[in-house]
């Protein structure tokens, strides 16, 4: 969702898709309405092991050790850090504030 985003002042909304395949949020969803009202931008992130995001080749017990709340939260932090750096470099703006939905 980019059409209303103001790169200078608009926040970034992190839409966490949950336990399934990530889909674009509906135009009448809470996150889209908030982003439009605040001239923000919505970025979606799919959890590891859900939907199309599989960091391993199989569901073995050894590989499922990577499916933990701590690693899921670390993924969110890494995503936010990388996107903040990317947008800072691309738009010449300071690191953004994030709103998680």
C-alpha positions in Angstrom: 0.0 0.0 0.0 2.0 2.9 -1.2 -0.3 5.5 -2.9 -0.8 7.6 0.2 2.6 7.2 1.8 4.5 10.3 2.7 8.2 9.2 2.9 9.1 12.2 5.0 6.5 11.8 7.8 4.5 8.7 7.3 5.1 5.7 9.6 5.7 2.2 8.5 3.1 -0.4 9.5 4.3 -3.9 10.0 1.5 -6.3 9.1 2.3 -9.7 10.6 0.3 -12.2 8.5 0.0 -14.9 11.2 -0.1 -18.7 10.8 -0.8 -19.0 7.1 0.0 -17.7 3.6 0.5 -14.0 3.7 -2.1 -12.1 1.6 -2.5 -8.4 1.0 -4.7 -6.8 3.7 -8.2 -5.8 2.5 -8.7 -2.1 1.7 -11.2 -1.9 4.5 -9.0 -3.5 7.1 -7.8 -1.7 10.2 -4.2 -1.6 9.2 -5.0 -0.1 5.7 -7.4 2.5 7.2 -4.8 3.5 9.7 -2.0 3.7 7.1 -4.1 5.9 4.8 -5.2 8.2 7.7 -1.6 8.6 8.8 0.0 8.7 5.3 1.8 5.5 6.2 3.0 2.5 4.3 2.1 -1.1 5.0 4.7 -3.8 4.8 3.7 -7.4 5.3 5.8 -10.2 6.8 5.1 -13.9 6.8 6.3 -16.0 9.8 8.9 -18.6 9.1 7.4 -22.1 8.5 4.0 -20.6 7.6 2.6 -20.0 4.2 5.4 -20.0 1.6 8.1 -19.2 4.1 10.1 -22.4 4.8 13.7 -21.8 5.9 14.4 -25.6 5.8 13.8 -28.4 3.3 11.6 -30.5 5.6 9.6 -30.7 8.8 12.0 -32.9 10.8 12.2 -32.5 14.5 15.7 -31.0 14.1 14.5 -28.4 11.7 11.4 -27.6 13.8 13.8 -26.4 16.6 13.9 -23.2 14.5 10.2 -22.6 15.1 10.3 -20.7 18.4 8.7 -17.5 19.6 12.2 -16.0 20.3 13.3 -16.7 16.7 10.0 -15.4 15.3 10.5 -12.1 17.3 14.1 -11.9 16.1 12.9 -12.2 12.5 10.6 -9.2 13.1 13.4 -7.2 14.6 15.8 -8.0 11.7 13.1 -7.2 9.1 12.4 -3.8 10.7 16.1 -3.0 11.0 16.8 -3.9 7.3 13.8 -2.0 6.0 14.6 1.1 8.1 18.1 1.1 6.7 16.9 0.5 3.2 14.4 3.4 3.4 16.9 5.7 5.0 19.3 5.1 2.2 16.7 5.3 -0.6 14.7 8.3 0.6 17.4 10.1 2.7 15.3 10.0 5.8 16.0 9.0 9.3 15.0 5.6 10.6 11.3 5.2 10.7 8.9 4.6 13.5 7.1 1.3 13.2 3.6 0.4 14.1 3.0 -3.4 14.4 -0.4 -4.9 13.6 
